[in-house]
Amino acid sequence: MHEGRPRLVILGGGFAGLRILFHLHETMDVTLVDPRSTSLSKPTLPEVALAGKPVDHARFPLAPVVRRHGARYVGAEATRIDPDLRLVVLAGGETLAYDYLVVTAGAVKDYGAISGLEEHGYSVCDDTHAPALWRAIDEFGGGPVVTGAARSTWGSRVDAPALAAPCEGPVGEVAFMAHHELRHRHVDHSITVFTPGEVFFDDVGDAVHQAVGPLLEHAGVTVMKSKVIAEVAADHVRFEDGTEVSSALSIVIPPYRGPAVVSSSGLGDEAGFLAVDETMRALDDRRIFGAGDATARAMPKLGHIAVHQADIAAAAVSAEVTGVGEVPAFRPEVFCIMNRGGAEATLILSDVLFGGRRDLARGGSLAHLLKWGFDAWTFHTCGHLPPGGMQAALEAVLGSSDHPRPGHSQPNRPGGAP
Ligand SMILES: Cc1cc2nc3c(=O)[nH]c(=O)nc-3n(C[C@H](O)[C@H](O)[C@H](O)COP(=O)(O)OP(=O)(O)OC[C@H]3O[C@@H](n4cnc5c(N)ncnc54)[C@H](O)[C@@H]3O)c2cc1C
């Protein structure tokens, strides 16, 4: 610990929280709070759930990483923030004083909101559900597989796209990878994807839809649009409009809501997400910042956007503490690599949701290699993102046909796509 430096408390050691730690550990006295003992890389979970990757390859111990950066790790849940006293209250009653606070506590996956999901269904969003799904795949005797995202609702305090689902990339991965795995095992199956939106992948544009559509068709995937899941039963899934579809294996991304620590502190919007401005500063308190899924401005809920927000939040805190440095502009974009099973993947880069003109998808083994490289790099470096060389490889995959957003020729892309 470094006496005399301003105290920074970070709530959450996922993509965003670690990125802020890596940026600010040399200038501030940092404490990172997380009830988990490991940092979980969610983009690796579809491989755990549908390709049998060991779950320990999707997580690494948090305390050593935090300590190696000269910071303090507190293994507890933050339950409340007192902005007036500048205190974080932990479960158990202990308090932590801060000069600056960054909320990077992610989103809550509300499995209980869908009747029957915990009893009859499966998911892929955490390190309990993903291995359970792999066991179910292992034992699956065949039949219809139904997968999709539940509808999430969002608040109105910030100007962010109100998507029907937080992010449907994992749904695409489940559909393609389940098909690949079951076909490989010679298990009879059909795959149906449902989406609460009017289009599947409503965070990207027509060019990406045109690239992904034939891949879904080729895999025999049926897509049902404007379907809001209401219930998972033993042999079917029921939607809010009263229709049902038979299902022997139901895999659902539950609704997202904001972390309780935000709403219990009166800092959230209607859905419990931290309302922040474009410098990631909380609308309700100048000493509080946020980044990643916990914020209302992260839309869709993507690791790539979480890291971009973390870079901005860290720069904003640093500029305030040191009086120097620029705060990057908030330029969100959808950037991810969707695994399709085996050695295939599709890299997606699109900013049309935010008024840009980039909208492209590149498939093939090189995209898969990049995904594998990203996951391996993050795992072996305990949360660091790949450096600039990765960027060159990405540009090679993307080719020369992408169109920069007006006034924005070099997007601030931090070392690759989760
Ligand atoms: C299955 C799946 C696949 C995905 N694939 C991709 C992908 O390919 N590419 C991509 O860009 N994005 C992907 N995403 C989205 C991406 O994982 C998230 O956007 C990203 O993890 C958000 O990072 P974060 O740091 O904001 O939150 P998180 O990674 O969720 O981390 C939040 C941390 O805060 C901690 N925490 C929670 N509550 C508290 C509290 N009260 N006090 C202290 N700590 C707390 C948690 O324990 C956790 O460690 C995927 C998501 C899922 C579910």
The ligand as an SDF file (V2000), in Angstrom:
LIG
                    3D

 53 58  0  0  0  0  0  0  0  0999 V2000
  -21.5190  -16.9110  -22.4280 C   0  0  0  0  0  0  0  0  0  0  0  0
  -20.9790  -15.5340  -22.7230 C   0  0  0  0  0  0  0  0  0  0  0  0
  -20.1220  -15.3610  -23.7900 C   0  0  0  0  0  0  0  0  0  0  0  0
  -19.6250  -14.0850  -24.0890 C   0  0  0  0  0  0  0  0  0  0  0  0
  -18.7980  -13.9290  -25.1610 N   0  0  0  0  0  0  0  0  0  0  0  0
  -18.2940  -12.6960  -25.4300 C   0  0  0  0  0  0  0  0  0  0  0  0
  -17.4050  -12.5110  -26.5170 C   0  0  0  0  0  0  0  0  0  0  0  0
  -17.0940  -13.4520  -27.2570 O   0  0  0  0  0  0  0  0  0  0  0  0
  -16.9000  -11.2670  -26.7190 N   0  0  0  0  0  0  0  0  0  0  0  0
  -17.2240  -10.2050  -25.9150 C   0  0  0  0  0  0  0  0  0  0  0  0
  -16.7360   -9.0990  -26.1460 O   0  0  0  0  0  0  0  0  0  0  0  0
  -18.0730  -10.3560  -24.8790 N   0  0  0  0  0  0  0  0  0  0  0  0
  -18.6240  -11.5760  -24.6160 C   0  0  0  0  0  0  0  0  0  0  0  0
  -19.4710  -11.7290  -23.5620 N   0  0  0  0  0  0  0  0  0  0  0  0
  -19.7970  -10.5780  -22.7120 C   0  0  0  0  0  0  0  0  0  0  0  0
  -18.6670  -10.3180  -21.7120 C   0  0  0  0  0  0  0  0  0  0  0  0
  -18.3440  -11.5050  -21.0500 O   0  0  0  0  0  0  0  0  0  0  0  0
  -19.0840   -9.2500  -20.7200 C   0  0  0  0  0  0  0  0  0  0  0  0
  -19.5060   -8.1170  -21.4160 O   0  0  0  0  0  0  0  0  0  0  0  0
  -17.8960   -8.8890  -19.8180 C   0  0  0  0  0  0  0  0  0  0  0  0
  -17.5670   -9.9960  -19.0180 O   0  0  0  0  0  0  0  0  0  0  0  0
  -18.2220   -7.6870  -18.9540 C   0  0  0  0  0  0  0  0  0  0  0  0
  -17.1020   -7.4140  -18.1520 O   0  0  0  0  0  0  0  0  0  0  0  0
  -17.2910   -6.6990  -16.7450 P   0  0  0  0  0  0  0  0  0  0  0  0
  -15.9350   -6.5560  -16.1810 O   0  0  0  0  0  0  0  0  0  0  0  0
  -18.1430   -5.5190  -16.9170 O   0  0  0  0  0  0  0  0  0  0  0  0
  -18.1700   -7.7160  -15.8760 O   0  0  0  0  0  0  0  0  0  0  0  0
  -17.8720   -9.2020  -15.4040 P   0  0  0  0  0  0  0  0  0  0  0  0
  -16.9270   -9.8820  -16.3220 O   0  0  0  0  0  0  0  0  0  0  0  0
  -19.2140   -9.8210  -15.2160 O   0  0  0  0  0  0  0  0  0  0  0  0
  -17.1510   -9.0440  -14.0040 O   0  0  0  0  0  0  0  0  0  0  0  0
  -17.8400   -8.5150  -12.9090 C   0  0  0  0  0  0  0  0  0  0  0  0
  -17.1230   -8.8990  -11.6300 C   0  0  0  0  0  0  0  0  0  0  0  0
  -17.7350   -8.1760  -10.5500 O   0  0  0  0  0  0  0  0  0  0  0  0
  -17.8910   -9.0430   -9.4580 C   0  0  0  0  0  0  0  0  0  0  0  0
  -18.9810   -8.5360   -8.6000 N   0  0  0  0  0  0  0  0  0  0  0  0
  -20.3130   -8.7180   -8.7710 C   0  0  0  0  0  0  0  0  0  0  0  0
  -21.0010   -8.1300   -7.7820 N   0  0  0  0  0  0  0  0  0  0  0  0
  -20.0840   -7.5570   -6.9790 C   0  0  0  0  0  0  0  0  0  0  0  0
  -20.1850   -6.8110   -5.7720 C   0  0  0  0  0  0  0  0  0  0  0  0
  -21.3710   -6.5180   -5.2250 N   0  0  0  0  0  0  0  0  0  0  0  0
  -19.0520   -6.3950   -5.1650 N   0  0  0  0  0  0  0  0  0  0  0  0
  -17.8240   -6.6730   -5.7450 C   0  0  0  0  0  0  0  0  0  0  0  0
  -17.6820   -7.3750   -6.8790 N   0  0  0  0  0  0  0  0  0  0  0  0
  -18.7980   -7.8160   -7.4870 C   0  0  0  0  0  0  0  0  0  0  0  0
  -18.1740  -10.3950  -10.0780 C   0  0  0  0  0  0  0  0  0  0  0  0
  -17.8880  -11.4600   -9.1660 O   0  0  0  0  0  0  0  0  0  0  0  0
  -17.2480  -10.3750  -11.3020 C   0  0  0  0  0  0  0  0  0  0  0  0
  -15.9880  -10.9160  -11.0050 O   0  0  0  0  0  0  0  0  0  0  0  0
  -19.9990  -12.9870  -23.2690 C   0  0  0  0  0  0  0  0  0  0  0  0
  -20.8680  -13.1790  -22.1800 C   0  0  0  0  0  0  0  0  0  0  0  0
  -21.3610  -14.4340  -21.9100 C   0  0  0  0  0  0  0  0  0  0  0  0
  -22.3030  -14.6130  -20.7460 C   0  0  0  0  0  0  0  0  0  0  0  0
  1  2  1  0
  2  3  1  0
  2 52  2  0
  3  4  2  0
  4  5  1  0
  4 50  1  0
  5  6  2  0
  6  7  1  0
  6 13  1  0
  7  8  2  0
  7  9  1  0
  9 10  1  0
 10 11  2  0
 10 12  1  0
 12 13  2  0
 13 14  1  0
 14 15  1  0
 14 50  1  0
 15 16  1  0
 16 17  1  0
 16 18  1  0
 18 19  1  0
 18 20  1  0
 20 21  1  0
 20 22  1  0
 22 23  1  0
 23 24  1  0
 24 25  2  0
 24 26  1  0
 24 27  1  0
 27 28  1  0
 28 29  2  0
 28 30  1  0
 28 31  1  0
 31 32  1  0
 32 33  1  0
 33 34  1  0
 33 48  1  0
 34 35  1  0
 35 36  1  0
 35 46  1  0
 36 37  1  0
 36 45  1  0
 37 38  2  0
 38 39  1  0
 39 40  1  0
 39 45  2  0
 40 41  1  0
 40 42  2  0
 42 43  1  0
 43 44  2  0
 44 45  1  0
 46 47  1  0
 46 48  1  0
 48 49  1  0
 50 51  2  0
 51 52  1  0
 52 53  1  0
M  END
$$$$
